[in-house]
């Protein structure tokens, strides 16, 4: 019970910031070096940018699942919203040149986050909330 109380201090804003920080280490120069023509074929820069972003958010998705494993669904919900918002904030405010190669990655990645949520929880009201949140976050990028 004490451990659950200590762990339940999930802050959406903090998760958002942490996701942004994790994504901010992505360097467009690394993308350029690893994409294009290689001896094994052609690596599409847009696809690689998606994979690079996926790799950075994977630990957050794992943490969200750990909240589920602890039966802390409300905290998992807040954590999920923070991940979604962090992806959108990164793409709208911090991605810089990387964003030129990551067009619509926020749309795909935030969709993937909700799909991952669904593997652990199928409550329609929470899924509807997350989908609405995702759309709001994506819209705020274009404003």
Secondary structure as a PSIPRED ss2 file (coil, helix, strand):
# PSIPRED VFORMAT (PSIPRED V4.0)

   1 X C   1.000  0.000  0.000
   2 X H   0.000  1.000  0.000
   3 X H   0.000  1.000  0.000
   4 X H   0.000  1.000  0.000
   5 X H   0.000  1.000  0.000
   6 X H   0.000  1.000  0.000
   7 X H   0.000  1.000  0.000
   8 X C   1.000  0.000  0.000
   9 X C   1.000  0.000  0.000
  10 X C   1.000  0.000  0.000
  11 X C   1.000  0.000  0.000
  12 X H   0.000  1.000  0.000
  13 X H   0.000  1.000  0.000
  14 X H   0.000  1.000  0.000
  15 X H   0.000  1.000  0.000
  16 X H   0.000  1.000  0.000
  17 X H   0.000  1.000  0.000
  18 X H   0.000  1.000  0.000
  19 X H   0.000  1.000  0.000
  20 X H   0.000  1.000  0.000
  21 X H   0.000  1.000  0.000
  22 X H   0.000  1.000  0.000
  23 X H   0.000  1.000  0.000
  24 X H   0.000  1.000  0.000
  25 X C   1.000  0.000  0.000
  26 X C   1.000  0.000  0.000
  27 X C   1.000  0.000  0.000
  28 X H   0.000  1.000  0.000
  29 X H   0.000  1.000  0.000
  30 X H   0.000  1.000  0.000
  31 X H   0.000  1.000  0.000
  32 X H   0.000  1.000  0.000
  33 X H   0.000  1.000  0.000
  34 X H   0.000  1.000  0.000
  35 X C   1.000  0.000  0.000
  36 X E   0.000  0.000  1.000
  37 X E   0.000  0.000  1.000
  38 X E   0.000  0.000  1.000
  39 X C   1.000  0.000  0.000
  40 X C   1.000  0.000  0.000
  41 X E   0.000  0.000  1.000
  42 X E   0.000  0.000  1.000
  43 X E   0.000  0.000  1.000
  44 X C   1.000  0.000  0.000
  45 X H   0.000  1.000  0.000
  46 X H   0.000  1.000  0.000
  47 X H   0.000  1.000  0.000
  48 X H   0.000  1.000  0.000
  49 X H   0.000  1.000  0.000
  50 X H   0.000  1.000  0.000
  51 X H   0.000  1.000  0.000
  52 X H   0.000  1.000  0.000
  53 X H   0.000  1.000  0.000
  54 X H   0.000  1.000  0.000
  55 X H   0.000  1.000  0.000
  56 X H   0.000  1.000  0.000
  57 X H   0.000  1.000  0.000
  58 X H   0.000  1.000  0.000
  59 X H   0.000  1.000  0.000
  60 X H   0.000  1.000  0.000
  61 X H   0.000  1.000  0.000
  62 X H   0.000  1.000  0.000
  63 X H   0.000  1.000  0.000
  64 X H   0.000  1.000  0.000
  65 X H   0.000  1.000  0.000
  66 X H   0.000  1.000  0.000
  67 X H   0.000  1.000  0.000
  68 X H   0.000  1.000  0.000
  69 X H   0.000  1.000  0.000
  70 X C   1.000  0.000  0.000
  71 X C   1.000  0.000  0.000
  72 X C   1.000  0.000  0.000
  73 X H   0.000  1.000  0.000
  74 X H   0.000  1.000  0.000
  75 X H   0.000  1.000  0.000
  76 X H   0.000  1.000  0.000
  77 X H   0.000  1.000  0.000
  78 X H   0.000  1.000  0.000
  79 X H   0.000  1.000  0.000
  80 X H   0.000  1.000  0.000
  81 X H   0.000  1.000  0.000
  82 X H   0.000  1.000  0.000
  83 X H   0.000  1.000  0.000
  84 X H   0.000  1.000  0.000
  85 X H   0.000  1.000  0.000
  86 X H   0.000  1.000  0.000
  87 X H   0.000  1.000  0.000
  88 X H   0.000  1.000  0.000
  89 X H   0.000  1.000  0.000
  90 X H   0.000  1.000  0.000
  91 X H   0.000  1.000  0.000
  92 X H   0.000  1.000  0.000
  93 X H   0.000  1.000  0.000
  94 X H   0.000  1.000  0.000
  95 X C   1.000  0.000  0.000
  96 X C   1.000  0.000  0.000
  97 X C   1.000  0.000  0.000
  98 X H   0.000  1.000  0.000
  99 X H   0.000  1.000  0.000
 100 X H   0.000  1.000  0.000
 101 X H   0.000  1.000  0.000
 102 X C   1.000  0.000  0.000
 103 X C   1.000  0.000  0.000
 104 X C   1.000  0.000  0.000
 105 X H   0.000  1.000  0.000
 106 X H   0.000  1.000  0.000
 107 X H   0.000  1.000  0.000
 108 X H   0.000  1.000  0.000
 109 X H   0.000  1.000  0.000
 110 X H   0.000  1.000  0.000
 111 X H   0.000  1.000  0.000
 112 X H   0.000  1.000  0.000
 113 X H   0.000  1.000  0.000
 114 X H   0.000  1.000  0.000
 115 X H   0.000  1.000  0.000
 116 X H   0.000  1.000  0.000
 117 X H   0.000  1.000  0.000
 118 X H   0.000  1.000  0.000
 119 X C   1.000  0.000  0.000
 120 X C   1.000  0.000  0.000
 121 X C   1.000  0.000  0.000
 122 X C   1.000  0.000  0.000
 123 X C   1.000  0.000  0.000
 124 X H   0.000  1.000  0.000
 125 X H   0.000  1.000  0.000
 126 X H   0.000  1.000  0.000
 127 X H   0.000  1.000  0.000
 128 X H   0.000  1.000  0.000
 129 X H   0.000  1.000  0.000
 130 X H   0.000  1.000  0.000
 131 X H   0.000  1.000  0.000
 132 X H   0.000  1.000  0.000
 133 X H   0.000  1.000  0.000
 134 X H   0.000  1.000  0.000
 135 X H   0.000  1.000  0.000
 136 X H   0.000  1.000  0.000
 137 X H   0.000  1.000  0.000
 138 X H   0.000  1.000  0.000
 139 X H   0.000  1.000  0.000
 140 X H   0.000  1.000  0.000
 141 X H   0.000  1.000  0.000
 142 X H   0.000  1.000  0.000
 143 X C   1.000  0.000  0.000
